[in-house]
Amino acid sequence: MSYGLLKGKKGIIFGALNDMSIAWQVAEKCHEEGATFTLSNTAVALRLGTVAELAEKTGSEIIEADATNLKDVENVILKSMKILGGKVDFILHSIGMSPNVRKGLPYDALNYEYFLKTLDISALSFHKLMLLARKHDAISDWGSVVALSYVAAQRTLVGYNDMADAKSLLESIARSFGYIYGRDKKIRVNTISQSPTITTAGSGVKGIETLIDFTERMSPLGNASAADCADYCVTLFSDLTKKVTMQNLFHDGGFSSMAMSMRAIDQYAKSFDECD
Ligand SMILES: NC(=O)c1ccc[n+]([C@@H]2O[C@H](COP(=O)([O-])OP(=O)(O)OC[C@H]3O[C@@H](n4cnc5c(N)ncnc54)[C@H](O)[C@@H]3O)[C@@H](O)[C@H]2O)c1
C-alpha cells in the first residue's frame, strides 16, 4: 500500500547490489511512495549484481562510483542533480565491507591495511559523501541523510570483527555532521541500527544464521526484515520526521533493549540439566 509520502522527492541511493540488498528494498519502497532517484554502486557490483533490473523497474539511472573515491562521489552528486533537475531531498548510504571479515582474519589478528579499508569503505565514505554534498549545496533544506548501522557498534558480537569499530565511527559521524548540517541547512542525519538480515554483506558475518535465530527469539517483535527497514527509511525521508536528527535509531524488534527473555533463561537452565 502506498501513502504517497515521498511524492515529488528526489534522492540518491547507494548500495543496491541484488534483490536481497537493504538498499534494493528501500529503492522499491521509495519508488512506490512517489520518489525519483539515482542508484550508485561500484563497477564490480554493477558487473556481478543485478542493479540494472532495479534501475529499469524504478525508472532510475545508475552512476558508477567507489564510495571511498572523492572524485567518484562528487561525480555521483553532480550527475544526480543534473539527472533529477536540482537538489536532492534524501540520500541513503547502504555501504559496508571488511576485507578482514572476507579473509576470515579474527579481531586479535587483524591486518591493519585491511582495517583501514574497512573504516574507509564502511564509515569514512559517509563523511566524504556529506562533505561533497555540502560543498555543492546538493541537499534541499529539511532534507534527510540515512546510513545503516548495527548493534555491534555498542555491544560486543565477536563475529562482527572490525565492522563493529566501523559502525561506531559511522554513528559518530552521523552525530558530528548532523550538528553541522542541521545548524546550517536544517538537514537531518541519522543511522538506522538494523536487525541481522540475510544479504550478501550479512552472509559474510561469522555465524549469521544462528545469530538471526537467536535475535529472532530474543526480540519481543522478532527481527526486522529488509522490507521493514525500507518502510522505516521511507518515514525518515518523509516530512513526518523533520525534527529527528543525530540519532542512532534501533530497528530490531526490541533486541537492543533485551538482556534475557524468560524462554532463554529456561533454555539455558535446561542445557545444564542435560550436562548432569
Ligand atoms: N545484513 C545485515 O545483517 C545488516 C545489519 C545491519 C546493518 N547492515 C548494513 O546495511 C548496509 C547494506 O548492507 P546489506 O546487508 O544490504 O548488504 P549488501 O551486500 O547487499 O550491500 C552492501 C553494499 O556495499 C557496497 N559496497 C562495498 N564496497 C563499496 C565501495 N567501496 N563503494 C561503494 N559501495 C560499496 C556493495 O557493492 C553492496 O552493494 C551495510 O552498511 C551493512 O553493514 C546490514
The ligand as an SDF file (V2000), in Angstrom:
LIG
                    3D

 44 48  0  0  0  0  0  0  0  0999 V2000
   22.6540   -7.5620    6.5350 N   0  0  0  0  0  0  0  0  0  0  0  0
   22.7260   -7.2690    7.8330 C   0  0  0  0  0  0  0  0  0  0  0  0
   22.6320   -8.1460    8.7130 O   0  0  0  0  0  0  0  0  0  0  0  0
   22.8900   -5.8390    8.2570 C   0  0  0  0  0  0  0  0  0  0  0  0
   22.5240   -5.4550    9.5620 C   0  0  0  0  0  0  0  0  0  0  0  0
   22.7290   -4.1260    9.9620 C   0  0  0  0  0  0  0  0  0  0  0  0
   23.2900   -3.2230    9.0700 C   0  0  0  0  0  0  0  0  0  0  0  0
   23.6450   -3.6350    7.8060 N   0  0  0  0  0  0  0  0  0  0  0  0
   24.2560   -2.6530    6.9040 C   0  0  0  0  0  0  0  0  0  0  0  0
   23.4170   -2.4230    5.8190 O   0  0  0  0  0  0  0  0  0  0  0  0
   24.1970   -1.8990    4.7370 C   0  0  0  0  0  0  0  0  0  0  0  0
   23.8360   -2.6180    3.4520 C   0  0  0  0  0  0  0  0  0  0  0  0
   24.2540   -3.9640    3.5050 O   0  0  0  0  0  0  0  0  0  0  0  0
   23.3400   -5.1720    3.0270 P   0  0  0  0  0  0  0  0  0  0  0  0
   23.1560   -6.0560    4.1990 O   0  0  0  0  0  0  0  0  0  0  0  0
   22.1590   -4.6930    2.2810 O   0  0  0  0  0  0  0  0  0  0  0  0
   24.3370   -5.9730    2.0540 O   0  0  0  0  0  0  0  0  0  0  0  0
   24.7100   -5.7840    0.5010 P   0  0  0  0  0  0  0  0  0  0  0  0
   25.8810   -6.6680    0.2810 O   0  0  0  0  0  0  0  0  0  0  0  0
   23.5290   -6.0000   -0.3470 O   0  0  0  0  0  0  0  0  0  0  0  0
   25.1420   -4.2420    0.4110 O   0  0  0  0  0  0  0  0  0  0  0  0
   26.4310   -3.7770    0.7220 C   0  0  0  0  0  0  0  0  0  0  0  0
   26.7920   -2.8310   -0.4140 C   0  0  0  0  0  0  0  0  0  0  0  0
   28.0140   -2.1340   -0.1680 O   0  0  0  0  0  0  0  0  0  0  0  0
   28.5640   -1.9120   -1.4590 C   0  0  0  0  0  0  0  0  0  0  0  0
   29.9780   -1.5170   -1.3840 N   0  0  0  0  0  0  0  0  0  0  0  0
   31.0250   -2.2350   -0.8850 C   0  0  0  0  0  0  0  0  0  0  0  0
   32.1740   -1.5530   -1.0670 N   0  0  0  0  0  0  0  0  0  0  0  0
   31.8290   -0.3740   -1.6830 C   0  0  0  0  0  0  0  0  0  0  0  0
   32.5690    0.7660   -2.1050 C   0  0  0  0  0  0  0  0  0  0  0  0
   33.9110    0.8430   -1.9660 N   0  0  0  0  0  0  0  0  0  0  0  0
   31.8850    1.7760   -2.7010 N   0  0  0  0  0  0  0  0  0  0  0  0
   30.5330    1.7290   -2.8540 C   0  0  0  0  0  0  0  0  0  0  0  0
   29.7960    0.6840   -2.4490 N   0  0  0  0  0  0  0  0  0  0  0  0
   30.4340   -0.3530   -1.8820 C   0  0  0  0  0  0  0  0  0  0  0  0
   28.3840   -3.2610   -2.1380 C   0  0  0  0  0  0  0  0  0  0  0  0
   28.6100   -3.2240   -3.5310 O   0  0  0  0  0  0  0  0  0  0  0  0
   26.9600   -3.5660   -1.7450 C   0  0  0  0  0  0  0  0  0  0  0  0
   26.0390   -3.0700   -2.6880 O   0  0  0  0  0  0  0  0  0  0  0  0
   25.6530   -2.0350    5.1750 C   0  0  0  0  0  0  0  0  0  0  0  0
   26.1060   -0.8150    5.7260 O   0  0  0  0  0  0  0  0  0  0  0  0
   25.5600   -3.0930    6.2620 C   0  0  0  0  0  0  0  0  0  0  0  0
   26.6590   -3.0450    7.1630 O   0  0  0  0  0  0  0  0  0  0  0  0
   23.4430   -4.9050    7.3960 C   0  0  0  0  0  0  0  0  0  0  0  0
  1  2  1  0
  2  3  2  0
  2  4  1  0
  4  5  1  0
  4 44  2  0
  5  6  2  0
  6  7  1  0
  7  8  2  0
  8  9  1  0
  8 44  1  0
  9 10  1  0
  9 42  1  0
 10 11  1  0
 11 12  1  0
 11 40  1  0
 12 13  1  0
 13 14  1  0
 14 15  2  0
 14 16  1  0
 14 17  1  0
 17 18  1  0
 18 19  2  0
 18 20  1  0
 18 21  1  0
 21 22  1  0
 22 23  1  0
 23 24  1  0
 23 38  1  0
 24 25  1  0
 25 26  1  0
 25 36  1  0
 26 27  1  0
 26 35  1  0
 27 28  2  0
 28 29  1  0
 29 30  1  0
 29 35  2  0
 30 31  1  0
 30 32  2  0
 32 33  1  0
 33 34  2  0
 34 35  1  0
 36 37  1  0
 36 38  1  0
 38 39  1  0
 40 41  1  0
 40 42  1  0
 42 43  1  0
M  CHG  2   8   1  16  -1
M  END
$$$$
